Amino acid sequence: MHKDATPLLSVRGVSVRFGGVVALDDVSFDVAQGQIAGLIGPNGAGKTTLFNCLSRLYQPSAGEILFEGASVLATPRHRIPNIGIGRTFQNVALFDRLTVLENVMVGRHSPTHSSFLANALRLPSVVAEQKAARERAMELIAFMELGAFTHWPAGGLPFPIRKRVELARGLAAEPKLLLLDEPAAGLNHEEVSTLETQIRRVRDTLGVTVLLVEHHMSLVMSVSDKVVTINFGKKIAEGTPDEVKRHPEVIRAYLGTGA
């Protein structure tokens, strides 16, 4: 990406206040198209609050968020997937009684265009959309190496597999930017290593830009092109993983000591 190109995501001076509590204080950073960016910080730093602003669950008290140069804050919450932003959550939220295939197909809901009446009458356009949704879901199931679980109800699956299903569902809407909220939570060392490979493939094979919030520092530092650190709602560092690891304020925030 050229330096004068418009960032895919631009967070500009975002502040969030809940009553007298400042959750985010004038936070700014950009994410370029094709980047894997990590957002880190101690518990309570404001990371999830920022994610909730990006997905329009929260309205900032001040600042602007631009996606492809257009205001995210002017976009209704239900339209966020349509503009190209997808998200996974800390707590995996699958439909337990639906199969893996059906869960991933749910993620295709946003890009479909059929009206309620067209769906009710099963018009040819609806049948074609559903066929395309199923085909795309099957492609993503294969991509995430979930083929053996395609027709299993999601409720009985092991936790790491459920997380992988949620990732596939997040990709089903064909986002340009995927927000991953603590994807490594609850995974063991081997599973985290698999996740790292999957995140790279999401970017390298599917061309999806990734922004992840994560406490698993080795994952963030190994997979990210760029890392942004916030603490007590303020951005304290931004740069390559090596630059951020050596930053005195980052060391102080995590270790409680000077550099």
Secondary structure, DSSP 4 states (H G I P E B T S, - for coil): --TTSPPSEEEEEEEEEETTEEEEEEEEEEE-TT-EEEEE-STTSSHHHHHHHHTTSS--SEEEEEETTEESTTS-GGGHHHHTEEE--SS----TTSBHHHHHHHTTTTT----HHHHHHT-HHHHHHHHHHHHHHHHHHHHTT-GGGTTSBGGGS-HHHHHHHHHHHHHHT--SEEEEESTTTT--HHHHHHHHHHHHHHHHTT--EEEEE-S-HHHHHHH-SEEEEEETTEEEEEE-HHHHHH-HHHHHHHHSS--
